[in-house]
Amino acid sequence: MKNDPDSLRLVLPDSAYLPSYVEALREGYRFGLYPPPDSEGIDEIARDPTAHFLSLNLQSGRWPYPEGLEVERDKFPFSYLWVVEGTSFIGAATFHFFLNDFLEQQAGNLGYAVKPSMQRRGYATKICAIQLDMMRQLGFASVLIMADETNEGSRKVIGANGGVLINKVPSVFIKGSQQCRYKINLKS
C-alpha cells in the first residue's frame, strides 16, 4: 500500500533509492540541523552518489555543527539508515548505541527525519517506533531521545512513543534554545 507508515523498512543508503532521495533533497529534505545541499550539490549527488553515500556513515573526521561547534566523529559512533517504502526514500534514522557525556546531554540514542512531502502523516512516529523495537531487540532497557524545545512535532512523536521528559538543558546546537531530554523505557 502506498503512503502507509506500516510498510516502512530501514536500509543502508543505496543507489536503488537515489531518484527518490534526490527528489527529497530538491524539496528541502535535511537531517537534523544540517542545511539541505544547494542545487549544485544535489546535481553532484545525482551524478555520482558514491562519495555522498560513504560520507553518510563515515566514522572519522570532523562534524561541523551550527554555532561553530565541531566534534570528532570517531568519538560518537553511530549508524545512519534510510527509511524507505517500496522503492521510495521517506527519511532517515540514526542510532547511537553508546552514549558519552556529550550524547547523554545533547543527542541521545535516536534521531529521525522525514522528507517534507511526507511530514504530518504519521511517518516520524512510526520510524521512532521501529527504532525502539530495534533497540529493544538489542537488549536496551531504555533509551534517551532529544528534541529542541521549538520542535513541537518531534516532541509529539517522542510522547506518542512513550517518552517522559527528564529535563531541559541549554542546546549547544541552537543558541538560546533548550534541548528537551526524554527517556523511553523499553521493558514492559
N, C-alpha and C positions, 0 to 999 in steps of 0.2 A: 504494500500500500504506500503510495507516495505521500510525503509530508506527514509521516507518522513517527513521533518520537520513540515509540516502542520498537521500531525497526533499525535503530542505530547500532553501529559497530565501531570499535576502536581499532585503528590500523596505523602502521608506520606510514609516514609521508611517502607517497608513491606516484609515479607518473600516470598511473591509471586514473587518478582523480585530478590531474593537472588542469584540464579545461574548466572544471567547476571551481577549483581553487583560484585560478586566475580570475574567473568571473567574480568570486567573492572579494578578491583584492580590489578589483575595479569598482565594486560597490562600497568599498571602505572598510572591509574586514581588517581587524587588527587583533593581536593577542595582548591583553593586559594594557600596560601603559605605552607600549611601543607604537609609534605612529605608523599608519599604513605606508607602504612604499609609494613613491610617486609613479606616474605613468611610465617613465623611462625604466625605473626599477622593475615594474610589473612586466614590461616587454622583455626585459632581460631574463626574468624568471621563466617566462613562457618559452623563450628561445632555448635556454639551457638551464633546466631546473636542478641539475646535479649538485652544483655548489650550494644552492639555496637549501636543498633537502639535507645535505650534510650539515649545514650550519644550524638547522633546527634542533638537532640533538647533540651538537658539539659540546663536549665536556671540558674544554680547555679554552684559554684566552680570557678576555675581559668582557663583562656585560655592562654596557653603559645604560644608566637609567636617567630619567629626567632629574632635574635639580643638581646635575653634575656628579651624582653618586656612581661609582664603578666598583664592581666586585669581581673576584676571580671565579670563573665558572666551576673549576675543579673543587672549590670549597662547598659547592651546593649541587651535588649530584641530583639529576632529575631524569625523568622520562617524558617525552613530548609525543603525543599521539594525535592523529587526526580522527575526527568523528565523521563518519560517512553514513549515508543512507543510499543503498544501491551503489551507483557509481558517482553519486553527488557528494561533494565536500559540504559539510554542515558547520563545522567548527573544530575546536581542538581541546585537548585535555592534558594537563600536566600533573605529574606526581613527584613529590619529594618523599622518599622513603625513610630518610634520616634527617632529623631536624637538628641544626646547630642553633646557637643563640639568636643569630640574625633571622633565620627562617621561623624560629619559635615566636618572634615578636612581629615580623613583617610579612610573611608569606604563607606559612602553614604547609600542610601536606598536599593540598589540591588546588588546582586552578582550572578554569574553563573559559571558553569563549564561543560565541555563536555568530555566524555571519549576519549582517544587518537584516537581510530579507527574511530570515527565519527567526528573528527575535520575537519575543512575546507570544510564542506558540507552544511553550512547554519544553522546548529542547534543552535549555540550560538545566532545568530541574531534572530532566531525565539523564543528562550527561553526568551531573553530580551523583545521582543515584547509582549509575553504572560504576563510577569511580569508587563510591562507598562499598559496593558489592565486591569490587576487586580488592580493596584494602581489607575487607572482612575475610575474604578467601586467603589472603596472605597472612592472616593471623593478627592483624591490628585490632586492639580493643577499642581504640578511639582515634580520632584524627582532629587536627586543628585546621581551620579554614578561615581565611580573612576576606574582608570586603571593606573598601573605603566607605566611610560614613555617608558619602554623597551618592553611592551606588545602590539606590533603593532596590533595583531589580535583582542584583546579586544577593543583597541581604534577604530578600524574599525567597530566593532559591535555597539559600542556606537554611532558613527557617522551615521551609517545606520539607527539607530533608532531615529535620530533627536537630538543627543547630541551636545551641544555647549560648547566648552572649556571655563571655567571660569578663571582658573589659574592653576598653578602648585605649590605644596608645598613639602617640604622635607618629604620623606617617613620615618615613624618610623619602617616600616617592613623590608625594604631593605636598608642597609647602603649605602649612597652616591647616592641614587636614588630619583626621584621625583614622587609624585602622581599627575596625571592629574585629575582635578576635572571638571566634566561636569554637566550641567543642562539640563534636558529634560522637556519641557513644555508639559502638558497633556491636556490642554484646546485647543480647535480648534481656 
